Amino acid sequence: NETPRPDVGGTRITSAWLFSLPRRECEYRFRHVILPSRSSNLCSCTRSFYPEELVNLVDALEIPEVIRTRSRCAFKGIEALCLLIARFRSAGEQYELSMKYNRAQSAISEVVNELVEYLDDRWKHLLDFDHNGLLTTERMQQYADAIYAKGAPLCYIWGFIDCTIRAVCRPSRYQHQSYNGYKKLHANKFQAV
């Protein structure tokens, strides 16, 4: 027995199609959802994109006009970016995307992976936070040795999590997301190693 697969259908993503959508529809379809951690009491936070923002983002990120996948599927840059955002939004259902955007599930998977690799390669100098070499293997071993020498029970601990909570005024929007149940106030929370 074959596993049932949905039919590929819907509309391919183009700039013209994006601008033909009502603004609310574009906001809904290309909204990136940031999910909270399991231990967090915060609800989901979203960032929506309008058509002109998506077009500007393609230019700003220097995404090529046409992206060819390893299996030779061709995607316009705007389509690849929109599929990436839609894929982040619906983390579990690539088949749903193939029904909405007239592309095979395998092609969507390929272009999303290749665009992520391209963006990582192109912008890695902005994504790398360790400019001073503080987290090289040798330095982390030095940190672990120093911590162990001071009496730590384990020899491979090289850092500790620090959490800073800064109180903020009660926001008029998204109050639930900024409320800190531990401190019983609205706050911004920063964590670092």
Secondary structure, DSSP 4 states (H G I P E B T S, - for coil): -PPP-PPP-B----HHHHHHS-HHHHHHHTEEEEPPPTT-----EEEE--HHHHHHHHHHTT--SEEE-TT--EEEHHHHHHHHHHHHHTTT-HHHHHHHHT--HHHHHHHHHHHHHHHHHHHHHHH---TT-TTSHHHHHHHHHHHHHTT-S-TT-----EEEEEE-PPPSS-HHHHEETTTTEEEEEEEE-
